[in-house]
Amino acid sequence: MNRKGKTTVIVLISTTILFFVLAAGSFFLYQKEHSENLQLKEQVDGLNSSLRATQSKYDQSKKTATELQIKLQELKTQINTLTGDFEQEKSDRQEAEAKFEQLRADLEQQKALRSDIEDKLNLAQDEGKTIKAQIKTLEQQKSDLEMQVKELESAKKVELGKVVVNPDQAVHDRRAKAKAAKIKSATPATAKAAAIKAGALEGKILVVNKEFNFIVISLGNKDGIAIGDEFVVYHNKDFVGNVKVEKVHESMSAAGFSDDYKNKFFENDMVIQKAK
């Protein structure tokens, strides 16, 4: 009995000790696990906090990325606008350069035209001076011619060749006109002979003006000469050409001629009036 009791007591004690050992072990393990759980919880909380911080940073980064994307798009738009403006400015510059070249070419042309006009103006001024000198010479010749006219008109007698004007000249002229009709169809040589035979007025060239193409003949108002009368000119008895009276004075007349006769008429050449 005692041995059984002792054994039971020992077993109970052992069981109790074992229980306490197991309980202590379990408590230790619980405490350890609880501590580990707390540490894990702290780590999880730290991780959650880090995750939230990371998520916040991610959201901020995403927001920043979106803003940067918008700014990038705006920059692209500005770049495209600037590129268009640059191309337009380049086109405008090329157009301006082309206009400048055209203006420079026009300026050169204007300079050439101005130089040409100045040359023409200088030439015109020189010609004006020449014309003034010619006018002065002409006025001098006119003065000399008027002086000669006055001297000839003041002369008592003017040489008329074979025909000398007298008081019966009018009657003589009427007869001469009737006979002069036969001269029109004759040759120059026969016309001269017929005119002289018919009593046509005969005179001579007093002055030959080659600069202004006119001659002065020794027949005038007192001889019955009128503007429009025609005369045949002979040089050394050779036919030269015809002239028409353009101005009449008392004892002489002026008749014009073309350039073809400039060097064919001479002073003292014979003139015979053609039939009217």
C-alpha positions in Angstrom: 0.0 0.0 0.0 2.6 2.4 1.0 4.6 1.5 -2.0 1.7 2.0 -4.2 0.9 5.3 -2.4 4.4 6.4 -2.7 4.4 5.5 -6.3 1.2 7.3 -6.8 2.5 10.3 -5.0 5.7 10.2 -7.1 3.6 9.9 -10.2 1.4 12.7 -9.1 4.4 14.8 -8.2 6.1 13.9 -11.5 2.9 14.6 -13.3 2.5 17.9 -11.5 6.1 18.8 -12.2 5.7 17.7 -15.8 2.5 19.8 -16.0 4.2 22.8 -14.5 7.2 22.2 -16.8 4.8 21.9 -19.8 2.8 24.8 -18.6 6.0 26.9 -18.1 7.2 25.7 -21.5 3.8 26.5 -23.1 3.7 29.9 -21.4 7.3 30.6 -22.5 6.4 29.5 -26.0 3.2 31.6 -25.8 5.2 34.6 -24.6 7.8 34.0 -27.3 5.1 33.6 -30.0 3.2 36.6 -28.6 6.4 38.6 -28.7 7.1 37.4 -32.2 3.5 38.2 -33.2 4.0 41.7 -31.8 7.2 42.1 -33.7 5.5 40.7 -36.8 2.6 43.1 -36.2 5.0 46.0 -35.8 6.8 44.9 -39.0 3.4 44.5 -40.7 2.4 48.0 -39.5 5.8 49.3 -40.6 5.3 47.6 -43.9 1.8 49.0 -44.2 3.1 52.5 -43.3 5.9 52.1 -45.8 3.4 50.8 -48.3 1.1 53.8 -47.7 4.1 56.1 -48.0 5.1 54.3 -51.1 1.6 54.4 -52.5 1.5 58.1 -51.6 4.8 58.7 -53.4 3.5 56.6 -56.3 0.3 58.6 -56.5 2.4 61.8 -56.3 4.8 60.5 -58.9 1.8 59.5 -61.1 0.3 63.0 -60.6 3.7 64.5 -61.4 4.1 62.2 -64.5 0.6 63.3 -65.6 1.5 67.0 -65.1 4.8 66.4 -66.9 2.9 64.7 -69.7 0.6 67.7 -70.0 3.5 70.0 -70.0 5.3 67.9 -72.6 2.2 68.1 -74.8 2.1 71.8 -74.3 5.8 72.0 -75.1 5.2 70.0 -78.3 2.4 72.3 -79.2 4.7 75.3 -78.6 7.5 73.7 -80.6 5.1 73.1 -83.5 3.9 76.7 -83.2 7.4 78.0 -83.1 8.4 75.7 -86.0 5.4 77.1 -88.0 6.4 80.7 -87.1 10.0 80.0 -88.0 9.0 78.5 -91.4 6.7 81.5 -91.9 9.4 83.9 -90.9 11.8 82.1 -93.2 9.3 82.3 -96.1 8.8 86.0 -95.3 12.5 86.6 -95.2 13.0 84.8 -98.6 10.2 86.9 -100.0 11.7 90.1 -98.5 15.1 89.2 -100.0 13.5 88.6 -103.4 11.7 91.9 -103.1 15.0 93.5 -102.1 16.7 92.0 -105.1 13.9 93.2 -107.3 14.1 96.7 -105.8 17.9 96.7 -106.2 17.5 95.7 -109.9 14.8 98.4 -110.3 17.2 100.9 -108.6 20.0 99.9 -111.0 17.6 100.3 -113.9 16.5 103.7 -112.6 20.1 104.7 -112.3 20.8 103.6 -115.8 17.6 105.4 -117.0 18.7 108.5 -115.0 22.2 108.3 -116.5 20.6 108.0 -120.0 18.3 110.9 -119.3 21.2 113.0 -118.0 23.1 112.1 -121.2 20.1 113.0 -123.3 19.6 116.2 -121.3 23.3 117.1 -121.8 22.9 116.3 -125.5 19.7 118.4 -125.6 21.5 121.2 -123.9 24.4 121.0 -126.3 21.9 120.9 -129.2 20.1 123.8 -127.6 23.3 125.8 -127.6 23.9 124.7 -131.2 20.4 125.8 -132.1 20.8 129.1 -130.3 24.1 129.6 -132.2 22.3 128.7 -135.5 19.4 131.0 -134.6 21.9 133.8 -133.9 23.6 133.0 -137.2 20.2 133.0 -138.9 19.3 136.3 -137.4 22.6 137.7 -138.6 22.0 136.2 -142.0 18.4 137.6 -141.9 19.7 141.0 -140.9 22.3 140.8 -143.7 19.7 139.6 -146.2 17.3 142.4 -145.2 20.1 144.9 -145.6 20.8 143.5 -149.1 17.1 143.7 -149.9 17.0 147.3 -148.8 20.1 148.0 -150.8 18.6 146.3 -153.8 15.2 147.9 -153.4 16.8 151.3 -153.1 18.7 150.7 -156.3 17.3 152.7 -159.3 17.6 149.8 -161.7 17.7 146.0 -161.2 19.3 143.8 -163.8 16.8 141.4 -165.2 18.7 139.7 -167.9 17.0 139.9 -171.3 13.8 141.3 -169.9 13.7 144.7 -168.2 10.6 145.7 -166.3 8.9 148.8 -167.7 5.5 150.5 -167.4 4.1 148.3 -170.2 5.1 145.1 -168.4 1.4 144.2 -167.5 0.4 144.1 -171.2 3.6 142.3 -172.0 2.9 139.7 -169.3 -0.7 139.0 -170.6 0.7 138.3 -174.0 3.5 136.1 -172.5 1.0 134.0 -170.6 -0.9 133.3 -173.7 2.2 132.1 -175.4 3.6 130.3 -172.4 0.9 127.5 -172.6 2.9 126.0 -175.4 5.9 125.5 -173.1 4.3 123.0 -170.7 4.8 119.9 -172.8 8.3 120.8 -174.1 11.7 119.5 -172.9 13.8 121.7 -170.6 16.0 122.9 -173.5 13.0 123.6 -175.8 11.1 125.0 -172.8 13.8 127.6 -172.2 13.9 128.6 -175.8 10.1 128.7 -175.9 9.9 130.7 -172.7 12.4 133.2 -173.8 10.7 133.5 -177.2 7.3 133.9 -175.5 8.7 136.8 -173.4 8.5 135.0 -170.0 10.1 136.8 -167.1 13.8 136.1 -166.8 16.0 136.8 -163.8 18.9 135.4 -161.8 19.7 134.0 -158.4 21.1 136.7 -156.1 21.6 134.6 -152.9 21.7 130.8 -152.1 21.1 129.9 -148.5 22.1 126.2 -148.2 21.5 126.1 -144.4 17.8 126.8 -144.7 17.2 125.8 -148.3 16.1 128.9 -150.1 17.3 131.2 -152.9 16.7 134.9 -153.5 15.9 135.8 -157.2 16.0 139.2 -158.8 12.2 139.5 -159.5 9.6 140.9 -157.1 6.3 142.7 -156.7 7.1 145.4 -159.2 7.6 142.6 -161.8 4.2 141.1 -161.0 5.6 138.1 -159.1 3.3 136.5 -156.5 3.6 133.8 -153.9 3.2 130.4 -155.6 4.8 131.4 -158.9 7.2 128.8 -160.2 10.6 129.3 -161.9 12.9 127.1 -163.9 16.6 127.3 -162.9 19.4 127.0 -165.4 23.1 126.7 -164.6 25.4 127.5 -167.5 22.5 127.1 -169.9 21.8 123.6 -168.4 18.5 122.7 -166.8 18.8 122.3 -163.0 15.3 122.2 -161.5 12.2 124.1 -160.5 11.5 126.3 -157.5 8.3 128.0 -156.1 8.1 131.5 -154.7 7.3 131.6 -150.9 7.9 135.2 -150.1 7.9 138.4 -152.3 9.5 141.8 -151.8 9.4 144.8 -153.9 12.3 144.0 -156.2 13.1 140.4 -155.3 11.6 137.1 -154.1 12.5 134.1 -152.0 11.9 130.5 -153.2 12.5 127.3 -151.3 14.1 124.1 -152.6 14.6 120.5 -151.4 17.9 119.0 -150.1 18.4 117.4 -153.6 19.3 120.8 -155.0 21.4 122.0 -152.0 24.6 121.9 -154.1 23.0 122.5 -157.5 21.9 126.1 -157.2 24.5 128.9 -157.5 24.5 132.7 -157.5 23.9 134.2 -160.9 22.1 131.1 -162.2 19.3 132.0 -164.6 15.7 131.7 -163.6 12.7 131.8 -166.0 9.1 132.0 -164.9 6.9 129.1 -165.8 3.5 129.6 -167.3 0.7 129.8 -164.7 
